[in-house]
Amino acid sequence: VNYYDKYGNKTAKPAPSATKSDKSVQQIVDAYVTAVGGKDKVAKVTSLKQIGAVEIQGMKGEYVNYAKSPNKTSVVMKIMGMEIVQTYDGVTAFGKQGSTKTEVKDGLPQLKVTNTLFLPLSEGYKSAEVQGEVSENGKKYLKVYAKDLRRTDFYDAVTGLLAKSEITQDTPMGQMNMVTTFDTYKEFDGIKFPTVLSNEVGPQKINVTVDKVEVNKNVTDADFK
């Protein structure tokens, strides 16, 4: 389906209009925590290792996502013999493709206040606000805008689970919107995680399928170097 403005120019899919919600950000976060496994189980998580497969523009490969409290993250993709890495070690962000390593400064303030284990528990969520309830594809979602994270999150109004995120990114071509969907939540060590993820930035689409999530094991600081 293509969308056009009143001048006939092609545009992105319009965002669904929101109706007022009486839910607070804290209520939405609490519902999410309950939905994924409960406060006690979530509080005990200090690291995650998600293992699966990735597909980029028809090319398939291996996928591993490391996360360590409070904000460390490293995504490693191996496609057609090439290793692609995106890492934030708590201070510095960098990308690696093959033997080339490049420091990344765009998005650094947001990374510092992002909880890489459970997004809604991010420090950057303290200034978040509820922008109402929206309907899309027959489902209702609670819309939360986190200014400090430059992102808008959509939570399933029935299950409480995070369903979609829209993140504003600065690129050499200007600002772009990255849309990530989170689907097919499954339980690992008593906690639910999405196992089907889709990430779209402009014309590029990345599909990830998670087969295994290791909780509090097989993650060290060396994974973020």
KALINWO-V180464 format. One record per residue. N is the residue number from 1. PHI is phi in degrees with one decimal (NA if undefined). PSI is psi in whole degrees, -180 to 180 (none if undefined). BURIAL is b if it has 16 or more other ideal C-beta (glycine too) atoms within 10 Angstrom, else e. Layout:
N/PHI/PSI/BURIAL + N/PHI/PSI/BURIAL
This chain:
1/NA/129/e + 2/-104.4/149/e + 3/-123.8/143/e + 4/-134.9/149/e + 5/-83.8/-176/e + 6/-69.6/-11/e + 7/-98.0/1/e + 8/89.1/8/e + 9/-84.5/140/e + 10/-68.7/135/e + 11/-132.5/173/e + 12/-72.7/164/e + 13/-60.4/128/e + 14/-66.2/143/e + 15/-71.2/141/e + 16/-65.2/144/e + 17/-73.3/147/e + 18/-103.4/145/e + 19/-106.9/157/e + 20/-64.2/142/e + 21/-123.4/144/b + 22/-92.6/6/e + 23/-79.4/144/b + 24/-95.9/164/e + 25/-58.5/-42/b + 26/-62.9/-39/e + 27/-65.3/-38/e + 28/-68.9/-42/b + 29/-63.9/-43/b + 30/-61.6/-41/e + 31/-66.1/-38/b + 32/-64.0/-47/b + 33/-60.3/-43/b + 34/-62.3/-42/e + 35/-65.4/-36/b + 36/-84.1/-14/b + 37/155.1/-13/b + 38/106.3/155/e + 39/-58.3/-43/e + 40/-63.8/-44/e + 41/-69.1/-42/e + 42/-63.1/-40/b + 43/-63.8/-23/e + 44/-86.6/-8/e + 45/-81.9/124/b + 46/-116.9/-17/e + 47/-155.9/155/b + 48/-138.8/143/b + 49/-131.6/112/b + 50/-105.0/128/b + 51/-122.5/135/e + 52/-174.4/-146/b + 53/-127.8/152/e + 54/-130.1/149/b + 55/-133.5/124/b + 56/-125.5/117/b + 57/50.5/42/e + 58/87.2/-10/e + 59/-94.0/131/e + 60/-108.0/150/e + 61/-164.9/-168/b + 62/-93.1/151/e + 63/-137.7/131/b + 64/-137.4/131/b + 65/-121.6/114/b + 66/-98.9/140/b + 67/-142.8/140/b + 68/-142.5/137/b + 69/-58.6/142/b + 70/-92.9/-21/b + 71/-147.3/13/b + 72/-77.4/143/b + 73/-151.4/145/b + 74/-150.4/121/b + 75/-108.5/125/b + 76/-119.2/123/b + 77/-123.5/132/b + 78/-116.8/112/e + 79/-130.7/123/b + 80/50.7/44/e + 81/82.0/-4/e + 82/-104.9/133/e + 83/-99.8/126/e + 84/-116.5/125/b + 85/-127.0/136/b + 86/-127.1/119/b + 87/-134.8/144/b + 88/-131.3/120/b + 89/-96.0/12/b + 90/101.2/-16/b + 91/-131.1/-49/e + 92/-120.9/142/e + 93/-109.7/141/b + 94/-152.1/159/b + 95/-121.1/147/e + 96/-131.9/135/e + 97/-134.9/109/e + 98/68.7/-127/e + 99/-94.3/0/e + 100/-92.5/124/e + 101/-117.2/129/e + 102/-130.6/130/e + 103/-72.3/141/e + 104/-117.5/125/e + 105/-106.9/-24/e + 106/-64.2/129/e + 107/84.7/2/b + 108/-60.6/-43/e + 109/-59.7/-34/e + 110/-72.8/-39/b + 111/-61.3/-37/b + 112/-63.0/-28/b + 113/-114.4/24/b + 114/-106.7/127/b + 115/-82.5/111/b + 116/-81.0/-7/b + 117/-87.7/-50/b + 118/-139.3/101/b + 119/-48.8/-46/b + 120/-63.5/-13/b + 121/-93.7/12/e + 122/-64.8/147/b + 123/-59.6/-34/e + 124/-67.8/-8/b + 125/-83.1/-9/b + 126/-62.8/-28/e + 127/-102.1/10/e + 128/-69.2/158/b + 129/-139.5/149/e + 130/-83.3/127/b + 131/-106.3/18/e + 132/108.9/-169/b + 133/-114.8/134/b + 134/-122.7/155/b + 135/-115.2/133/e + 136/-151.5/129/e + 137/54.0/39/e + 138/79.8/4/e + 139/-118.6/156/e + 140/-107.3/139/e + 141/-131.6/147/b + 142/-93.7/126/b + 143/-99.6/123/b + 144/-122.3/127/b + 145/-106.5/123/b + 146/-110.2/99/b + 147/-59.4/-43/e + 148/-67.4/-19/b + 149/-102.7/-6/b + 150/54.3/45/b + 151/-143.6/155/b + 152/-121.0/127/b + 153/-114.5/146/b + 154/-120.9/121/b + 155/-108.8/134/b + 156/-59.0/122/b + 157/-67.4/-19/b + 158/-92.9/-51/e + 159/-87.3/-25/e + 160/85.6/-5/b + 161/-78.8/149/b + 162/-70.1/126/b + 163/-109.7/-32/b + 164/-157.4/149/b + 165/-133.0/143/b + 166/-123.5/121/b + 167/-120.6/133/b + 168/-87.4/127/e + 169/-123.6/144/e + 170/-92.1/130/e + 171/-132.4/167/e + 172/-57.4/-20/e + 173/-96.3/9/e + 174/105.5/-171/e + 175/-72.7/138/e + 176/-132.2/154/e + 177/-103.4/124/e + 178/-102.4/125/b + 179/-111.8/124/b + 180/-121.7/131/b + 181/-109.6/145/b + 182/-120.8/121/b + 183/-139.1/167/e + 184/51.7/65/e + 185/-68.4/134/b + 186/-131.4/158/e + 187/-92.9/130/e + 188/-131.1/122/b + 189/52.5/38/e + 190/82.3/6/e + 191/-127.8/139/b + 192/-89.5/135/b + 193/-133.0/148/b + 194/-70.2/139/b + 195/-113.8/-6/b + 196/-127.7/115/e + 197/-126.1/142/b + 198/-128.9/131/e + 199/-126.0/122/b + 200/-122.9/127/e + 201/-131.2/109/e + 202/59.1/-131/e + 203/-81.7/-10/e + 204/-88.6/135/e + 205/-127.7/132/e + 206/-119.8/124/b + 207/-109.8/131/b + 208/-124.9/135/b + 209/-119.6/122/e + 210/-96.9/125/b + 211/-99.8/-25/e + 212/-150.2/138/e + 213/-125.8/121/b + 214/-101.0/123/e + 215/-103.4/124/b + 216/59.9/37/e + 217/-159.0/153/e + 218/62.2/31/e + 219/-133.2/127/b + 220/-132.4/171/e + 221/-61.2/-24/e + 222/-63.7/-23/e + 223/-73.8/-8/b + 224/-115.5/21/b + 225/-98.1/none/e
